[in-house]
Amino acid sequence: VCLTATNVNGSSAPYCEDINIYGIGLAEYILKELQIHPNPITDEAVITLPSTYNSEELSLITMNMLGAEVEMDYHIEKTQISLSREGLTNGTYIVQIMERGRPVAFAKVVVE
């Protein structure tokens, strides 16, 4: 996204920045929604994955409801992702599962 602003003297300079947009539009209907247990999370939770995912190629992105990425501790082993709420404030988050850098599934997480 680029923005060009002009000052009162007529000088202008573009400002450009890359942005990522998640969870908007058609992608919400293509991605598989996964379940987290327990949810709401008070300490730790587990996501069980379909066996079709290659756990060695998976990563996880967590976003708050404003779309900003936040840090969430997680560990992937075979068909399970263990999540820790440590460091997260109470609220609702979207956990997006990435395979080879592409989103393949998501889950809504409530942290209490």
C-alpha positions in Angstrom: 0.0 0.0 0.0 1.3 3.4 -0.9 0.3 6.9 0.3 1.4 10.1 -1.3 1.0 13.3 0.8 1.6 16.8 -0.5 2.6 19.6 1.9 1.6 23.2 1.6 4.7 24.0 -0.5 3.6 21.4 -3.1 6.3 18.9 -2.2 5.2 15.3 -2.0 6.8 12.0 -1.1 5.3 8.5 -1.4 5.3 6.3 1.7 4.9 2.6 0.9 4.5 -0.4 3.2 3.7 -4.1 2.7 0.6 -5.3 4.7 -0.9 -8.7 5.2 -4.7 -9.1 5.3 -6.1 -12.3 6.9 -9.6 -13.6 7.4 -11.3 -11.3 4.9 -13.3 -12.4 1.9 -13.4 -15.8 0.2 -10.4 -17.2 2.1 -12.7 -17.6 5.2 -14.8 -20.0 3.3 -12.0 -22.0 1.8 -9.9 -22.6 4.9 -10.9 -25.5 7.1 -12.0 -24.5 10.6 -10.3 -26.6 13.3 -11.5 -27.1 16.9 -9.5 -26.3 20.0 -10.0 -28.1 23.3 -10.6 -26.7 25.8 -11.9 -23.4 24.4 -11.9 -21.0 26.2 -8.2 -21.5 27.1 -7.2 -20.8 30.7 -3.7 -22.3 30.5 -3.1 -24.7 27.6 -5.1 -26.3 24.8 -4.7 -28.7 21.9 -5.7 -28.6 18.2 -6.0 -32.0 16.6 -5.0 -31.9 12.9 -6.2 -34.1 10.0 -3.5 -36.6 9.1 -3.3 -35.0 5.6 -1.1 -32.1 7.0 2.7 -32.6 7.0 3.6 -31.4 10.6 7.2 -30.7 9.5 5.9 -28.0 7.1 3.4 -26.3 9.4 3.7 -23.1 11.3 1.2 -21.0 13.2 0.2 -17.3 13.1 -2.0 -15.8 15.9 -3.9 -12.6 15.4 -6.0 -10.5 17.6 -9.5 -9.4 16.4 -7.9 -6.2 14.9 -5.8 -8.4 12.6 -2.5 -7.6 14.3 -0.1 -10.6 14.8 0.6 -11.5 18.4 3.0 -14.1 19.9 1.5 -17.4 21.1 3.7 -20.2 22.3 3.0 -23.5 20.5 4.5 -26.9 19.8 3.6 -29.1 16.8 4.0 -32.8 17.0 2.5 -35.1 14.4 -1.3 -34.4 14.4 -1.4 -32.1 17.4 -0.6 -28.5 18.1 -0.2 -27.6 21.8 -1.0 -24.0 22.6 -0.1 -22.0 25.6 -1.9 -18.8 26.6 1.2 -17.5 28.4 1.7 -13.8 27.7 -1.7 -13.3 26.0 -4.3 -11.0 27.5 -7.9 -12.1 27.8 -9.8 -11.9 24.6 -10.6 -13.6 21.3 -7.9 -14.6 18.8 -7.7 -16.2 15.4 -5.1 -19.0 15.1 -4.1 -19.6 11.4 -2.3 -22.8 10.5 0.2 -22.3 7.7 1.6 -25.1 5.5 4.6 -24.1 3.4 3.7 -20.5 4.1 0.1 -20.7 2.9 -2.9 -20.7 5.1 -4.7 -24.0 5.3 -6.9 -23.9 8.4 -7.9 -21.6 11.2 -9.5 -21.7 14.6 -11.1 -19.1 16.8 -9.6 -19.0 20.4 -11.0 -17.4 23.5 -8.4 -16.7 26.2 -9.7 -16.3 29.8 
